[in-house]
Amino acid sequence: MRSTFAKVKPWTLLVLISVWAALVWGFSVSMSGSVYAQGDVGSYTVQSGDTLFLIAQRFGVAVDTLAAVNNLADPSLISVGQILLIPGADAALDSAATTRAQARPGDTLDRVALRYGLAPELLTTLNGISLTTRLFPGQPILLPAGTTEPALRFGVIDQVMAPDTLIQGRTGRLEVHSQRPLAVAATWSDRTLAFTQLLTDSLQQFALLPVHPLQEPAAYTLTLTYTAANGLPLVHRQLINVAPGDYISQLIDLPDDKGKLLATDTSEAEFTKLNAIWSQVSPTLWWTGSFARPIGPEYATTSPYGTRRNYSGGDYSSASYHSGQDFGAPEGVPILAPNPGIIVVAEPLQVRGNAVIIDHGRGIFTGYWHLSEIKVAVGQLVNTGDVLGLVGTTGLSTGAHLHWELRVYGIAVDPMQFLAP
């Protein structure tokens, strides 16, 4: 096998839109009043003898503007040590400390201000955009430092824990805590998620968030739904961003007798058969904790997960990527089960060669391709460390190695993420 590597830069239209939007928000004009450029907001600490009128006069800001920006219902009630935001600040003042939040679909600054209990004029001043400007989902919005997420208002569900951002090809974890046992439905990026109750807490359940390695970087809506005691459906939505993965490219020269296995009808028929198996969600959870390495640590990776592949001089197709992790090893090296599960495939295949698939339960499957021998049978329960088969080079392979694959709800994700640190 001959390979060359180069960095892949998966920039998309979203990035261009983001850059354009960043330039636009830098300066903007409001129909209802002054809008200041980002960075032109300072902070001032109230001193003994100060009044809001004197402070406004000192910095050339209208008293009404200063009161609105700082959400002061009574301008006469300011205290020594209080920190005020000063719009249109000069270099003599410290920059106002801020934190960031993400805009939701359909958001304007008015809606963001309402959600966080802030004065709309304050967000206008900090972000340099008007109150009515439509924000795109995931757009970063500056908030005063110390602003906390608003309390979750989702019936008996009192906590939803999900990552803000996931990388192409990686897997996230969603956790929901409720005040009583609850059947929760969830979708993300047009995929249905499967919740599993924690063994240690009947009020907490989790689901996995797999990201396809070619999924477009963007903000995708997570939707949670359950039926309240009165029979009405309650819905909660939040955004999770997908960011580009840093994958390499690989050129693979196939011998003539192997090239025919790339034929579309052959590969698609095999994939369709397997996809019907690994897209299922078994009711039993067999796997626990981190996964073990399926082959000895002395056998190095020869082709990592997510690699964009070019076979025998063809184009680097966006649809061609490496769906697993390859470990180079001599023929006959034992391949071990990384976690308990049920064998659901143990047979020779045209593209994948002698193959074994384990159902670990609740939507997680692992696959082992190109084996020289299969040592297990369909329906067999295996435990961590059990021998599944031996390394080989059957099927679409140019040399002895193990291809290890891990799928969540049918999506091939990076299996190395599941190993113990």
LUMTIKE-793012 format. One line per 2 residues: their letters; for each residue y, x, z of N, C-alpha, C. Coordinates in steps of 0.02 Angstrom, whole numbers, plus 50000, padded with zeros to 5 digits. Atoms other than C-alpha are relative to their C-alpha. Example, Ala and Ser with C-alpha at 12.3 -4.5 7.8 and 13.67 -1.06 7.14 Angstrom:
BEGIN
as> 49941:50045:50000:49775:50615:50390:50060:50045:50000 | 49941:49958:49997:49947:50684:50357:50055:49961:50037 $
//
This chain:
BEGIN
mr> 49940:50042:50000:50000:50000:50000:50062:50044:50000 | 49938:49962:50004:50171:50066:49951:50056:49954:50023 $
st> 49947:50045:49975:50323:49999:50042:50066:50036:50004 | 49932:49975:49991:50511:50024:50042:50036:49949:50042 $
fa> 49967:50045:49954:50627:49952:50171:50075:50003:49990 | 49927:50004:50004:50807:49893:50166:50022:49942:50043 $
kv> 49975:50054:49957:50913:49786:50281:50014:49937:49959 | 49985:50063:50032:50923:49603:50236:50062:49971:50033 $
kp> 49939:50029:49972:51094:49520:50258:50002:49925:49984 | 50006:50071:50015:51062:49332:50271:50064:49962:50013 $
wt> 49938:50036:49990:51246:49278:50263:49996:49934:49961 | 50002:50065:50032:51270:49098:50217:50070:49972:49993 $
ll> 49936:50033:50009:51408:48978:50168:50033:49986:50066 | 49971:50014:49934:51430:48938:50353:50044:50056:50024 $
vl> 49961:49943:49978:51492:49114:50385:50068:50000:49966 | 49937:50001:50037:51623:49098:50248:50045:49945:50027 $
is> 49960:50055:49972:51677:48930:50317:50029:50020:50068 | 49977:49979:49933:51688:49005:50493:50059:50047:49995 $
vw> 49945:49952:50008:51798:49149:50432:50063:49964:49979 | 49942:50038:50023:51910:49029:50338:50030:49960:50056 $
aa> 49975:50041:49945:51921:48915:50489:50036:50042:50051 | 49968:49957:49951:51963:49061:50603:50071:50017:49979 $
lv> 49933:49985:50025:52110:49105:50491:50046:49940:50006 | 49960:50060:49997:52167:48926:50487:50023:49985:50071 $
wg> 49979:50018:49933:52164:48901:50676:50049:50049:50030 | 49955:49950:49973:52264:49059:50704:50070:49972:50008 $
fs> 49935:50031:49997:52425:48966:50663:49994:49930:49971 | 50004:50069:50024:52445:48779:50641:50063:49963:50020 $
vs> 49940:50039:49985:52582:48648:50642:49979:49931:50024 | 50016:50066:49972:52571:48492:50749:50054:49951:49980 $
ms> 49952:50052:50016:52653:48329:50697:50035:49974:50063 | 49973:50030:49939:52684:48286:50880:50039:50050:50043 $
gs> 49964:49952:49959:52760:48448:50945:49982:50071:49981 | 50011:49930:50016:52753:48638:50949:49928:50020:50014 $
vy> 50066:49972:49991:52588:48727:50927:50008:50075:49997 | 49992:49928:49996:52578:48909:50977:49939:50036:49973 $
aq> 50055:49960:50025:52473:49045:50898:49955:50022:50057 | 50046:49974:49949:52317:49099:50990:50024:50069:50022 $
gd> 49978:49935:49974:52361:49245:51103:50072:49998:50023 | 49931:50005:49978:52542:49183:51129:50005:49958:50064 $
vg> 49999:50036:49937:52497:49107:51297:49992:50050:50056 | 50004:49954:49944:52532:49203:51456:49990:49963:50065 $
sy> 50007:50031:49934:52506:49173:51641:50052:50030:50047 | 49949:49979:49952:52636:49181:51779:49981:49974:50069 $
tv> 50015:50019:49931:52607:49179:51967:50064:49978:50035 | 49941:50029:49967:52731:49068:52061:50019:50042:50061 $
qs> 49974:49960:49944:52841:49167:52182:50041:49957:50047 | 49959:50035:49951:52938:49115:52337:50069:49985:49970 $
gd> 49934:50020:50026:53096:49018:52286:49997:49973:49930 | 50006:50025:50069:53029:48971:52114:50000:49924:49999 $
tl> 50009:50070:50017:53048:48797:52043:49977:49998:49927 | 50023:50005:50069:52974:48735:51881:50059:50006:49951 $
fl> 49941:49995:50043:53151:48719:51810:50020:50073:49990 | 49980:49929:50005:53192:48902:51850:49950:50040:49957 $
ia> 50051:49965:50038:53026:48962:51778:50007:49983:49926 | 49992:50021:50070:53051:48859:51619:50061:50033:49969 $
qr> 49939:49969:50025:53228:48926:51602:49990:50075:49988 | 50013:49928:50005:53170:49106:51630:49962:50018:49937 $
fg> 50042:49983:50057:53042:49098:51490:50017:49959:49937 | 49977:50036:50059:53137:48982:51371:49953:49945:49978 $
va> 50047:50055:50014:53013:48838:51384:50027:49936:50031 | 49977:50064:49972:53055:48654:51407:49959:49983:50062 $
vd> 50034:50019:49938:53014:48589:51581:49942:49951:49986 | 50052:50049:50016:52916:48443:51507:49939:50034:49969 $
tl> 50055:49964:50031:52813:48562:51401:49959:50039:50052 | 50033:49961:49948:52775:48673:51550:49958:49955:50046 $
aa> 50036:50047:49957:52724:48524:51655:49938:49973:49965 | 50057:50028:50037:52612:48453:51518:49945:50051:49991 $
vn> 50050:49948:50012:52526:48618:51479:49960:50014:50063 | 50034:49983:49937:52485:48645:51663:49975:49938:50037 $
nl> 50027:50063:49972:52437:48462:51694:50031:49985:50068 | 49965:50013:49938:52570:48440:51828:50027:49929:50000 $
ad> 49977:50070:49996:52591:48256:51872:50070:49997:50031 | 49935:49997:49966:52738:48300:51987:50027:50071:49993 $
ps> 49974:49932:50011:52840:48451:51924:50030:50033:50062 | 49971:49971:49940:52915:48473:52097:49947:50030:50046 $
li> 50054:49977:49956:52744:48510:52174:49966:50061:49971 | 50032:49936:50015:52711:48692:52136:50001:50042:50063 $
sv> 50006:49961:49938:52658:48819:52266:49998:50074:49986 | 50002:49928:50006:52675:49005:52295:49928:50024:49987 $
gq> 50066:49975:50018:52529:49097:52216:49965:49961:49946 | 50029:50041:50054:52492:48958:52091:50010:50035:49933 $
il> 49995:49969:50066:52456:49023:51916:50016:49947:49948 | 49980:50046:50053:52547:48936:51774:49990:50032:49932 $
li> 50004:49977:50069:52514:48951:51589:50069:49992:49968 | 49934:50000:50033:52670:48996:51489:49991:50004:49925 $
pg> 50007:49996:50073:52666:48950:51304:50055:50042:49969 | 49951:49957:50033:52756:49067:51184:50016:50061:50040 $
ad> 49987:49944:49954:52736:49210:51308:50013:50064:49962 | 49988:49934:50030:52799:49385:51272:49956:50051:50035 $
aa> 50043:49947:49975:52719:49552:51313:50010:50014:50075 | 49987:49987:49929:52795:49550:51488:49951:49963:50045 $
ld> 50047:50039:49960:52665:49425:51545:49929:50019:49983 | 50071:49990:50012:52478:49446:51565:49974:49944:49955 $
sa> 50032:50052:50040:52372:49354:51437:49962:49953:50046 | 50035:50049:49959:52300:49194:51506:49924:50011:49994 $
at> 50073:49991:49999:52117:49213:51558:49967:49936:49974 | 50033:50058:50031:52003:49100:51456:49925:50008:49999 $
tr> 50072:50002:50014:51823:49050:51429:49991:49959:49937 | 50011:50035:50064:51742:48970:51276:49949:49943:50008 $
aq> 50048:50055:50006:51655:48806:51240:49989:49988:49925 | 50015:50015:50070:51580:48738:51079:50017:49928:49985 $
ar> 49984:50068:50022:51645:48587:50984:49936:49964:49980 | 50056:50042:50020:51523:48444:50957:50018:49963:49935 $
pg> 49984:50038:50061:51508:48340:50798:50052:49946:50013 | 49948:50051:49994:51663:48232:50774:50054:50016:50051 $
dt> 49952:49982:49948:51763:48325:50909:50070:50012:49971 | 49931:49976:50008:51952:48344:50913:50018:50030:50068 $
ld> 49979:49972:49936:52049:48436:51049:50009:49945:50052 | 49992:50057:49954:52088:48266:51125:49934:49983:50034 $
rv> 50066:50017:49972:51902:48230:51147:49975:50055:50046 | 50021:49944:49958:51867:48404:51216:50037:49998:50066 $
al> 49959:50004:49938:52010:48386:51341:49974:49945:50046 | 50026:50056:49960:51942:48217:51398:49934:50019:50032 $
ry> 50066:49982:49973:51766:48287:51419:50005:50048:50059 | 49993:49950:49947:51825:48432:51529:50053:49982:50052 $
gl> 49949:50021:49952:51962:48336:51620:50061:50045:49999 | 49943:49956:50008:52100:48448:51551:50057:49965:49964 $
ap> 49943:50027:50036:52275:48412:51486:49993:50018:49926 | 50005:49985:50071:52269:48396:51295:50049:50054:49977 $
el> 49950:49950:50019:52430:48498:51282:49978:50071:50018 | 50025:49934:49979:52344:48641:51374:49954:50028:49945 $
lt> 50046:49975:50052:52207:48653:51241:50037:50014:49935 | 49959:49987:50059:52336:48640:51102:50033:50068:50005 $
tl> 49966:49936:49989:52429:48787:51177:49952:50059:49997 | 50048:49945:49998:52275:48894:51207:49969:50014:49932 $
ng> 50037:49992:50062:52197:48864:51036:50043:50003:49937 | 49956:49995:50058:52348:48854:50922:49984:49950:49945 $
is> 50014:50052:50049:52291:48694:50836:50021:49933:50029 | 49974:50065:49977:52349:48514:50843:49944:49958:50031 $
lt> 50048:50042:49964:52266:48379:50947:49955:49961:49952 | 50039:50042:50046:52206:48283:50793:49960:50040:49949 $
tr> 50039:49959:50048:52131:48430:50697:49926:49988:50011 | 50073:50011:49995:51949:48393:50658:49966:50068:50009 $
lf> 50035:49937:49986:51837:48529:50731:49930:49997:49970 | 50068:50001:50026:51675:48582:50650:49951:50015:50056 $
pg> 50049:49990:49946:51516:48578:50756:49986:50073:50013 | 50011:49931:49981:51494:48739:50852:50062:50043:50001 $
qp> 49938:49961:50000:51675:48794:50831:50019:50019:50072 | 49982:49980:49932:51727:48898:50984:50069:49975:50018 $
il> 49937:50027:49974:51865:48818:51088:50016:50036:50065 | 49978:49966:49940:51965:48914:51217:50017:49950:50055 $
lp> 49985:50039:49940:51972:48839:51392:50026:50047:50053 | 49978:49956:49946:52056:48905:51549:49940:50030:50037 $
ag> 50054:49968:49963:51948:49030:51642:49983:49960:50063 | 50022:50038:49942:51845:48947:51777:49982:49928:49985 $
tt> 50019:50068:50019:51822:48785:51681:49925:49995:49998 | 50073:50007:49998:51646:48723:51713:49978:49942:49955 $
ep> 50028:50054:50040:51533:48613:51609:50005:49934:50037 | 49998:50065:49966:51559:48429:51645:49931:49979:50024 $
al> 50064:50022:49973:51425:48347:51750:49963:49958:49948 | 50041:50037:50048:51281:48279:51647:49997:49927:50020 $
rf> 50004:50072:49989:51290:48090:51630:49946:49973:49955 | 50057:50020:50041:51118:48044:51570:49949:49964:50043 $
gv> 50044:50041:49959:51045:47914:51688:49965:50039:50053 | 50038:49966:49948:50905:47981:51798:49984:50073:49982 $
id> 50007:49929:50017:50902:48146:51703:50060:50037:50026 | 49944:49966:49969:51008:48263:51807:50008:50072:49977 $
qv> 49992:49931:50024:50979:48429:51718:49965:50009:49932 | 50027:49982:50065:50953:48484:51538:50016:50074:49989 $
ma> 49990:49928:50009:50927:48671:51512:49975:50021:49931 | 50017:49980:50068:50931:48736:51334:50044:50059:49980 $
pd> 49959:49943:50021:50992:48897:51250:50058:49977:49956 | 49943:50014:50044:51162:48897:51164:49985:50023:49929 $
tl> 50012:49970:50065:51098:49007:51022:49929:50025:49996 | 50067:49973:50014:50929:49050:50945:50003:50040:49935 $
iq> 50003:49956:50059:50886:49184:50816:49946:49975:49953 | 50051:50018:50049:50793:49147:50655:49933:50032:50019 $
gr> 50067:49975:49986:50606:49162:50688:49982:50005:50073 | 50014:49996:49928:50622:49156:50877:49987:49930:50028 $
tg> 50016:50063:49967:50571:49021:51001:50039:49993:50064 | 49964:50014:49938:50678:48943:51136:49960:49951:50044 $
rl> 50033:50045:49951:50631:48838:51288:50051:49949:50024 | 49960:50055:49976:50703:48669:51334:49968:49973:50063 $
ev> 50027:50029:49938:50684:48604:51513:50043:49940:50020 | 49966:50061:49978:50728:48432:51579:49975:49983:50071 $
hs> 50017:50020:49932:50734:48381:51762:50025:49929:50011 | 49981:50069:49989:50736:48198:51812:49987:49980:50073 $
qr> 50007:50023:49931:50745:48098:51973:49936:49960:50012 | 50066:50033:49995:50581:48009:51936:49960:50020:49938 $
pl> 50040:49984:50059:50434:48039:51817:50024:49959:49940 | 49965:50030:50057:50497:48001:51643:49968:50022:49934 $
av> 50022:49983:50068:50439:47995:51461:50062:50012:49958 | 49941:49981:50038:50571:48089:51362:49980:50019:49929 $
aa> 50011:49981:50070:50577:48103:51172:50057:50047:49980 | 49949:49952:50021:50669:48247:51088:49989:50020:49928 $
tw> 50002:49971:50068:50711:48306:50912:50053:50054:49996 | 49952:49946:50014:50797:48463:50853:49986:50027:49930 $
sd> 50006:49974:50068:50830:48520:50675:49946:49961:49961 | 50047:50044:50035:50731:48370:50609:49927:50010:50021 $
rt> 50068:49991:49975:50579:48419:50713:49992:49962:50066 | 50016:50034:49937:50497:48316:50849:49971:50052:50048 $
la> 50022:49953:49949:50472:48416:51009:49950:49966:50047 | 50051:50027:49955:50326:48394:51128:50013:50024:50071 $
ft> 49988:49982:49931:50365:48390:51314:49934:50007:50039 | 50057:49988:49956:50241:48457:51442:50025:50004:50072 $
ql> 49980:50001:49930:50254:48423:51628:49980:50065:50034 | 50017:49940:49962:50262:48576:51740:49948:49984:50053 $
lt> 50053:50011:49952:50108:48593:51849:50026:50000:50072 | 49974:49992:49932:50216:48638:51999:50053:49949:50018 $
ds> 49946:50048:49987:50345:48498:51982:49994:49941:49952 | 50011:50058:50042:50308:48323:51918:50064:49971:49971 $
lq> 49936:50025:50024:50494:48291:51891:50032:50047:49948 | 49973:49952:50049:50519:48440:51774:49951:50008:49942 $
qf> 50042:49991:50059:50454:48455:51596:50035:50046:49950 | 49971:49953:50048:50478:48579:51455:49973:49986:49930 $
al> 50021:50001:50070:50467:48588:51266:50024:50065:49968 | 49981:49939:50035:50477:48734:51146:50045:49984:49940 $
lp> 49952:50008:50054:50612:48758:51014:49988:50054:49947 | 50014:49948:50050:50540:48853:50864:50052:50000:49945 $
vh> 49952:49993:50055:50658:48920:50730:49964:50032:49941 | 50030:49972:50061:50594:48947:50553:50036:50064:49982 $
pl> 49967:49936:50016:50628:49126:50495:50050:49995:49943 | 49953:50009:50055:50723:49059:50343:50049:49943:50013 $
qe> 49955:50055:49985:50819:48921:50433:50073:50022:49994 | 49931:49983:50011:51002:48919:50383:50038:50008:50066 $
pa> 49959:49994:49939:51117:48988:50520:50053:49945:50001 | 49954:50056:49992:51216:48838:50582:49990:49972:50070 $
ay> 50008:50036:49937:51237:48723:50732:49958:49937:49987 | 50045:50057:50008:51096:48595:50748:49999:49958:50063 $
tl> 49995:50046:49943:51096:48441:50859:49932:49988:50033 | 50058:50018:49959:50968:48423:50998:50012:49929:50026 $
tl> 49993:50070:49978:50939:48238:51035:49944:49983:50049 | 50048:50021:49948:50855:48177:51195:50008:49925:50010 $
ty> 49999:50073:49992:50807:47994:51220:49947:49979:50051 | 50050:50033:49958:50722:47891:51354:50022:49928:50012 $
ta> 49986:50072:49987:50711:47707:51401:50014:49990:50073 | 49980:50012:49930:50803:47657:51559:49959:49941:50029 $
an> 50038:50052:49965:50730:47537:51688:50017:49930:49974 | 49980:50066:50026:50829:47393:51609:49979:49990:49928 $
gl> 50025:50006:50068:50744:47425:51442:50045:50027:49946 | 49953:49974:50050:50895:47502:51356:49988:50075:49988 $
pl> 50009:49929:50015:50880:47671:51267:50063:50040:50019 | 49945:49954:49984:50988:47813:51334:49992:50063:49958 $
vh> 50002:49943:50046:51033:47959:51220:50049:50053:50022 | 49958:49942:49986:51102:48133:51252:49995:50048:49942 $
rq> 50000:49952:50056:51154:48256:51116:50039:50062:50019 | 49964:49937:49992:51205:48438:51120:49981:50047:49943 $
li> 50010:49955:50057:51217:48581:50995:49964:50063:50022 | 50030:49934:49992:51107:48734:50981:50010:50037:49934 $
nv> 49985:49961:50060:51162:48869:50859:49939:50041:49978 | 50049:49953:50028:51045:48966:50744:50038:50058:49969 $
ap> 49967:49940:50025:51099:49145:50709:49952:50039:49955 | 50043:49962:50046:51034:49264:50573:49956:50049:50037 $
gd> 50045:49948:49975:50884:49374:50609:50009:50064:49959 | 49991:49935:50034:50887:49559:50563:49932:50022:49973 $
yi> 50066:49985:50027:50734:49572:50450:50004:50050:49942 | 50003:49949:50052:50680:49707:50328:49964:49972:49938 $
sq> 50035:50019:50061:50611:49699:50150:49943:50050:49988 | 50059:49959:50011:50444:49766:50092:49971:49987:49930 $
li> 50032:50004:50065:50370:49803:49921:49926:50016:50008 | 50072:49992:49992:50180:49781:49912:49968:50001:49931 $
dl> 50038:49995:50062:50072:49841:49766:49929:49976:50013 | 50067:50028:49992:49913:49737:49750:49954:50026:49945 $
pd> 50049:49984:50051:49755:49795:49661:49989:49939:49955 | 50009:50054:50047:49711:49691:49508:49955:49944:50027 $
dk> 50047:50050:49976:49567:49604:49595:50028:49958:50057 | 49969:50038:49946:49682:49547:49737:50058:49956:49975 $
gk> 49941:50035:50025:49831:49489:49632:49988:49927:49984 | 50015:50069:50018:49744:49329:49577:50005:49953:50060 $
ll> 49996:50041:49939:49749:49269:49758:50070:49973:50012 | 49932:50025:49993:49937:49246:49740:50012:49937:49959 $
at> 49992:50061:50041:49908:49103:49618:50020:49942:50045 | 49972:50054:49960:50007:48954:49680:49949:49948:50021 $
dt> 50048:50052:49983:49864:48829:49672:49951:50022:50054 | 50046:49974:49950:49751:48942:49775:50033:50003:50069 $
se> 49967:49991:49936:49877:48984:49912:50024:49934:50029 | 49975:50063:49974:49951:48810:49924:49945:49955:50026 $
ae> 50057:50041:49977:49782:48724:49940:49977:50024:50069 | 50021:49972:49936:49735:48842:50082:50051:49984:50055 $
ft> 49948:50015:49951:49903:48818:50169:49998:49927:50021 | 50002:50072:49985:49891:48628:50156:49944:49984:50049 $
kl> 50058:50010:49956:49720:48632:50238:50016:50022:50072 | 49986:49973:49933:49778:48741:50383:50059:49965:50033 $
na> 49941:50033:49971:49945:48654:50405:49982:49935:50034 | 50023:50062:49969:49854:48492:50444:49970:50013:50069 $
iw> 50030:49982:49936:49771:48585:50588:50053:50024:50050 | 49953:49969:49952:49911:48688:50665:50064:49960:50010 $
sq> 49943:50043:49987:50041:48548:50655:49986:49948:50054 | 50018:50049:49948:49948:48446:50785:50024:50024:50069 $
vs> 49982:49984:49931:49994:48439:50970:49944:49973:50045 | 50055:50021:49956:49841:48436:51084:50026:49979:50068 $
pt> 49976:50024:49935:49860:48342:51248:49989:50049:50057 | 50016:49953:49947:49784:48483:51350:50038:50066:49992 $
lw> 49966:49935:50001:49881:48640:51396:49950:50053:50025 | 50047:49947:49980:49760:48789:51396:50035:50065:50016 $
wt> 49967:49935:49989:49881:48935:51385:50043:49998:50063 | 49958:49993:49940:49971:48998:51540:50035:50067:49997 $
gs> 49962:49938:49996:50108:49127:51555:50004:50038:49935 | 49992:49957:50058:50132:49273:51437:49933:50009:49964 $
fa> 50060:49985:50039:50009:49314:51297:49984:50074:50006 | 50023:49930:50002:49906:49473:51297:50000:50024:49928 $
rp> 50004:49971:50067:49904:49590:51149:49929:49990:49973 | 50067:50015:50025:49758:49541:51033:49961:50061:49976 $
ig> 50033:49938:50022:49717:49721:50990:50027:50057:50044 | 49980:49945:49955:49727:49886:51086:50069:50027:49986 $
pe> 49931:49974:50008:49900:49963:51115:50004:50063:49957 | 49999:49939:50041:49848:50119:51019:50007:49984:49926 $
ya> 49995:50019:50071:49855:50020:50855:50071:49974:49986 | 49929:50013:50011:50034:50019:50791:50011:49945:49948 $
tt> 49979:50050:50050:50126:49885:50692:50010:50034:49933 | 49990:49974:50067:50118:49917:50505:50047:49956:49958 $
sp> 49953:50045:50033:50219:49765:50450:50020:49947:50051 | 49979:50048:49948:50324:49663:50573:50009:49930:49973 $
yg> 49988:50070:50016:50348:49476:50576:50068:49993:49966 | 49936:50018:50031:50484:49403:50464:50019:50041:49940 $
tr> 49983:49957:50056:50483:49541:50333:50003:49960:49935 | 49994:50031:50065:50545:49480:50164:49958:50040:49951 $
rn> 50050:49963:50037:50406:49524:50042:50006:49992:49924 | 50000:49996:50073:50397:49574:49858:49932:50027:49979 $
ys> 50066:49979:50021:50222:49581:49783:50000:50026:49929 | 50011:49969:50065:50188:49701:49639:50060:49997:49954 $
gg> 49940:49993:50042:50368:49718:49579:50035:49935:49983 | 49966:50063:50013:50418:49534:49579:50067:49996:50036 $
dy> 49935:50009:49966:50581:49463:49647:49990:49993:50075 | 50001:50013:49928:50622:49464:49832:50018:49927:50010 $
ss> 49988:50072:49995:50603:49277:49849:50017:49981:50071 | 49981:50024:49933:50688:49189:49993:49943:49961:50032 $
as> 50055:50038:49974:50528:49090:50011:49941:50043:50020 | 50056:49955:49984:50418:49245:50035:50018:50041:50061 $
yh> 49987:49962:49939:50415:49312:50211:49933:50010:50035 | 50061:49985:49963:50284:49387:50326:49996:49955:50061 $
sg> 50005:50052:49948:50224:49249:50442:49967:50025:50064 | 50032:49975:49939:50142:49363:50571:50015:50074:50010 $
qd> 49993:49929:49983:50126:49539:50643:49936:50036:49979 | 50058:49961:50022:50012:49667:50560:49991:50062:50043 $
fg> 50017:49940:49963:49924:49801:50662:49948:50039:49960 | 50047:49958:50036:49842:49945:50569:49945:50025:50046 $
ap> 50057:49978:49958:49667:49983:50636:49940:50009:49954 | 50061:49991:50040:49499:50045:50569:49957:49938:50000 $
eg> 50046:50056:50004:49371:49918:50514:49951:50002:50059 | 50047:50005:49945:49264:49857:50659:50031:50000:50069 $
vp> 49967:50002:49935:49395:49867:50799:50000:49928:50026 | 50002:50068:49973:49376:49715:50916:50069:49967:50003 $
il> 49940:50041:49995:49506:49576:50911:49988:49952:50058 | 50009:50036:49936:49534:49488:51078:50044:49939:50005 $
ap> 49960:50061:49988:49594:49315:51128:50057:50017:50048 | 49943:49982:49958:49771:49332:51200:50015:49950:50056 $
np> 49989:50053:49951:49764:49171:51302:49944:49949:49990 | 50053:50050:50009:49638:49030:51334:50016:49949:49946 $
gi> 49992:50053:50050:49609:48897:51201:49934:49981:49968 | 50059:50025:50036:49488:48807:51086:50000:50026:49929 $
iv> 50005:49977:50069:49427:48881:50922:49999:49939:49953 | 49997:50057:50046:49476:48761:50782:49986:50021:49928 $
va> 50019:49973:50066:49446:48874:50629:49962:50065:50012 | 50039:49938:49998:49313:49009:50609:49959:50002:49935 $
ep> 50032:50003:50065:49272:49031:50425:50034:50047:49950 | 49969:49960:50052:49305:49134:50268:50048:49957:49958 $
lq> 49950:50032:50042:49463:49086:50169:50017:50047:49943 | 49987:49958:50058:49520:49148:50000:50057:50049:50011 $
vr> 49941:49957:49990:49693:49214:50045:49997:50038:50066 | 49999:49970:49933:49673:49248:50231:49935:50035:50018 $
gn> 50063:49967:49987:49495:49313:50218:49964:49966:50058 | 50034:50027:49941:49381:49289:50368:50053:49985:50054 $
av> 49944:50022:49959:49494:49189:50484:49976:49963:50062 | 50011:50037:49937:49498:49124:50663:50067:49971:50022 $
ii> 49940:50031:49972:49624:49002:50735:49983:49971:50068 | 50008:50028:49932:49643:48958:50920:50054:49948:50012 $
dh> 49953:50050:49976:49724:48798:50981:50009:50012:50075 | 49986:49986:49930:49808:48847:51145:50028:49939:50037 $
gr> 49977:50061:49969:49869:48670:51177:50074:49989:49995 | 49930:50021:50000:50033:48574:51169:50041:50031:49942 $
gi> 49963:49979:50060:50077:48634:50994:49999:50074:49983 | 50003:49927:50014:50040:48822:51004:49931:50018:49973 $
ft> 50061:49974:50032:49911:48900:50887:50010:50073:49984 | 49997:49931:50024:49869:49082:50850:49946:50009:49947 $
gy> 50046:49988:50054:49785:49145:50692:49985:50074:49992 | 50024:49931:50006:49686:49304:50653:49968:50006:49930 $
wh> 50022:49999:50070:49663:49351:50468:49967:50067:49981 | 50029:49941:50033:49564:49475:50361:49943:50033:50039 $
ls> 50052:49972:49958:49422:49500:50486:49939:50022:49958 | 50063:49980:50032:49264:49593:50436:49942:49958:50026 $
ei> 50051:50044:49970:49160:49486:50555:50034:49950:50046 | 49977:50052:49954:49188:49324:50651:49949:49994:50056 $
kv> 50045:50000:49942:49116:49319:50828:50003:49935:50041 | 49994:50063:49963:49160:49140:50881:49984:49942:49953 $
av> 50016:50060:50038:49123:48962:50825:50048:49944:50017 | 49955:50057:49990:49227:48803:50805:49976:49959:50060 $
gq> 50015:50039:49940:49236:48704:50967:49989:50042:50062 | 50012:49955:49944:49209:48857:51078:50064:50009:50040 $
lv> 49944:49985:49956:49323:48878:51229:50000:50075:50015 | 49995:49928:49987:49383:49059:51241:50051:50012:50055 $
nt> 49953:49978:49948:49471:49148:51382:50032:50065:49979 | 49964:49938:50015:49592:49293:51381:49952:50060:50001 $
gd> 50043:49941:50004:49502:49451:51324:49934:49990:49965 | 50062:50012:50037:49355:49366:51236:50007:50027:49929 $
vl> 50000:49973:50068:49307:49448:51070:49997:49943:49950 | 49997:50050:50052:49355:49340:50921:49967:50023:49936 $
gl> 50027:49972:50061:49300:49456:50782:50017:50073:49995 | 49988:49928:50011:49320:49630:50707:50050:50009:49943 $
vg> 49950:49984:50051:49460:49707:50605:49965:50012:49933 | 50027:49990:50067:49431:49705:50416:50056:49999:49949 $
tt> 49952:50002:50055:49517:49691:50247:49980:49947:49949 | 50020:50055:50044:49451:49527:50176:50061:49959:49979 $
gl> 49945:50042:50024:49561:49408:50075:50055:50041:49969 | 49942:49967:50030:49736:49458:50019:50022:50057:50046 $
st> 49988:49942:49956:49737:49630:50102:49990:50064:49960 | 50006:49936:50036:49761:49808:50040:49970:50055:50044 $
ga> 50030:49951:49955:49683:49896:50190:49982:49968:50066 | 50023:50029:49936:49599:49867:50358:50058:49991:50048 $
hl> 49948:50015:49951:49717:49783:50480:49988:49931:50029 | 49999:50067:49971:49740:49632:50593:50067:49967:49985 $
hw> 49940:50042:50006:49866:49499:50542:49995:49948:50056 | 49998:50046:49944:49913:49404:50701:50058:49952:49990 $
el> 49950:50051:50014:50007:49241:50681:50004:49951:50059 | 49991:50050:49947:50080:49118:50808:50044:49945:49973 $
rv> 49962:50058:50025:50139:48943:50764:50013:49951:50057 | 49979:50051:49953:50234:48815:50866:50019:49938:49960 $
yg> 49990:50062:50039:50228:48636:50798:49996:50014:49925 | 50010:49984:50070:50172:48713:50634:50047:50053:49973 $
ia> 49952:49950:50023:50317:48838:50622:49977:50070:50021 | 50018:49931:49985:50271:49022:50609:50059:50035:50033 $
vd> 49947:49967:49962:50373:49115:50741:49977:50070:50019 | 50015:49931:49981:50380:49294:50805:49950:50001:50058 $
pm> 50050:50001:49945:50219:49318:50907:50015:50051:50054 | 49986:49947:49952:50285:49475:50992:50045:49975:50057 $
qf> 49957:50029:49948:50410:49368:51088:49959:49972:50058 | 50042:50032:49950:50263:49290:51182:49961:50050:50043 $
la> 50034:49949:49959:50195:49456:51249:50039:50013:50064 | 49967:49980:49938:50232:49513:51426:50047:50058:49986 $
p> 49952:49945:50011:50386:49628:51434:49969:50068:50014 $
//
